[in-house]
Amino acid sequence: MNIDDDPEIEYSQFCEEVRRDGTTVTLQIYRLKGGTEGWSLEVVDSEGGSTVWEDLFATDEDARDEFYRTLETEGIHSFGHDRPSESLH
């Protein structure tokens, strides 16, 4: 496979670092450039661990909203290596 064959990724304007309770995660929302299948939602913790939603979102705003709903209901520690053992995500 040629490097030129790798698909281009389009990142949303909503990508950002989010800090709560002394923990920072990186919110990544992306799709294949020019794609119409929807937006992927991924949260990367400070150790490089990743939480990826299985479903795609119709818009990048929908993906951002889902991240913030999860953040408010489950807390920032529900993402990545800091996750409390009793938490299910």
C-alpha positions as a Markdown table, in Angstrom:
| # | Residue | x | y | z |
|---|---|---|---|---|
| 1 | Met | 0.0 | 0.0 | 0.0 |
| 2 | Asn | 1.3 | 3.4 | -1.0 |
| 3 | Ile | 1.3 | 6.2 | 1.6 |
| 4 | Asp | -0.6 | 8.3 | -1.0 |
| 5 | Asp | -3.4 | 5.7 | -0.7 |
| 6 | Asp | -4.0 | 6.5 | 3.0 |
| 7 | Pro | -7.4 | 8.3 | 3.5 |
| 8 | Glu | -7.3 | 11.9 | 4.7 |
| 9 | Ile | -8.9 | 12.7 | 8.0 |
| 10 | Glu | -11.0 | 15.8 | 8.6 |
| 11 | Tyr | -11.0 | 17.0 | 12.2 |
| 12 | Ser | -13.9 | 18.9 | 13.7 |
| 13 | Gln | -13.6 | 22.5 | 15.0 |
| 14 | Phe | -14.8 | 21.1 | 18.3 |
| 15 | Cys | -11.5 | 19.1 | 19.1 |
| 16 | Glu | -10.1 | 20.4 | 22.3 |
| 17 | Glu | -8.4 | 19.5 | 25.6 |
| 18 | Val | -10.8 | 19.3 | 28.5 |
| 19 | Arg | -9.6 | 19.6 | 32.1 |
| 20 | Arg | -11.7 | 18.6 | 35.2 |
| 21 | Asp | -10.8 | 17.6 | 38.7 |
| 22 | Gly | -7.0 | 17.7 | 37.9 |
| 23 | Thr | -7.4 | 15.4 | 34.9 |
| 24 | Thr | -7.0 | 16.4 | 31.2 |
| 25 | Val | -8.4 | 14.5 | 28.2 |
| 26 | Thr | -8.3 | 15.3 | 24.6 |
| 27 | Leu | -11.6 | 15.3 | 22.7 |
| 28 | Gln | -11.2 | 14.2 | 19.1 |
| 29 | Ile | -14.0 | 14.3 | 16.6 |
| 30 | Tyr | -13.2 | 13.3 | 13.0 |
| 31 | Arg | -14.3 | 11.6 | 9.8 |
| 32 | Leu | -12.9 | 10.6 | 6.5 |
| 33 | Lys | -12.4 | 13.8 | 4.5 |
| 34 | Gly | -15.3 | 14.3 | 2.2 |
| 35 | Gly | -17.1 | 11.4 | 3.9 |
| 36 | Thr | -20.8 | 11.2 | 4.5 |
| 37 | Glu | -20.9 | 8.3 | 6.9 |
| 38 | Gly | -20.7 | 10.4 | 10.1 |
| 39 | Trp | -18.3 | 11.6 | 12.7 |
| 40 | Ser | -16.3 | 9.5 | 15.1 |
| 41 | Leu | -15.9 | 10.4 | 18.7 |
| 42 | Glu | -12.7 | 9.6 | 20.6 |
| 43 | Val | -11.4 | 10.7 | 24.0 |
| 44 | Val | -7.7 | 10.3 | 24.7 |
| 45 | Asp | -6.3 | 10.4 | 28.3 |
| 46 | Ser | -3.0 | 11.7 | 29.5 |
| 47 | Glu | -1.4 | 8.2 | 29.1 |
| 48 | Gly | -2.5 | 7.8 | 25.5 |
| 49 | Gly | -5.4 | 5.5 | 26.3 |
| 50 | Ser | -8.4 | 5.9 | 24.1 |
| 51 | Thr | -12.2 | 5.7 | 24.5 |
| 52 | Val | -13.9 | 5.4 | 21.2 |
| 53 | Trp | -17.7 | 5.4 | 20.7 |
| 54 | Glu | -18.8 | 2.5 | 18.4 |
| 55 | Asp | -21.6 | 4.5 | 16.7 |
| 56 | Leu | -21.0 | 7.4 | 14.3 |
| 57 | Phe | -22.7 | 10.8 | 14.8 |
| 58 | Ala | -24.6 | 12.6 | 12.1 |
| 59 | Thr | -22.9 | 15.9 | 12.9 |
| 60 | Asp | -19.8 | 16.9 | 14.8 |
| 61 | Glu | -22.0 | 18.9 | 17.1 |
| 62 | Asp | -23.9 | 15.7 | 18.0 |
| 63 | Ala | -20.6 | 14.0 | 18.9 |
| 64 | Arg | -19.5 | 17.0 | 21.0 |
| 65 | Asp | -22.8 | 17.0 | 22.8 |
| 66 | Glu | -22.5 | 13.2 | 23.6 |
| 67 | Phe | -19.1 | 13.8 | 25.0 |
| 68 | Tyr | -20.3 | 16.5 | 27.4 |
| 69 | Arg | -23.4 | 14.4 | 28.4 |
| 70 | Thr | -21.0 | 11.6 | 29.3 |
| 71 | Leu | -18.6 | 14.0 | 31.1 |
| 72 | Glu | -21.5 | 15.4 | 33.2 |
| 73 | Thr | -23.1 | 12.1 | 34.1 |
| 74 | Glu | -20.0 | 9.8 | 34.5 |
| 75 | Gly | -17.2 | 12.3 | 35.2 |
| 76 | Ile | -13.9 | 12.8 | 33.6 |
| 77 | His | -12.4 | 9.7 | 35.4 |
| 78 | Ser | -14.7 | 7.5 | 33.3 |
| 79 | Phe | -12.3 | 8.0 | 30.5 |
| 80 | Gly | -8.9 | 6.2 | 30.4 |
| 81 | His | -6.5 | 4.9 | 33.0 |
| 82 | Asp | -7.9 | 6.9 | 35.9 |
| 83 | Arg | -11.3 | 5.2 | 35.7 |
| 84 | Pro | -12.5 | 4.0 | 39.1 |
| 85 | Ser | -12.8 | 0.2 | 39.2 |
| 86 | Glu | -16.6 | 0.4 | 40.0 |
| 87 | Ser | -17.3 | 2.6 | 37.0 |
| 88 | Leu | -18.7 | 1.0 | 33.8 |
| 89 | His | -18.4 | 2.7 | 30.5 |
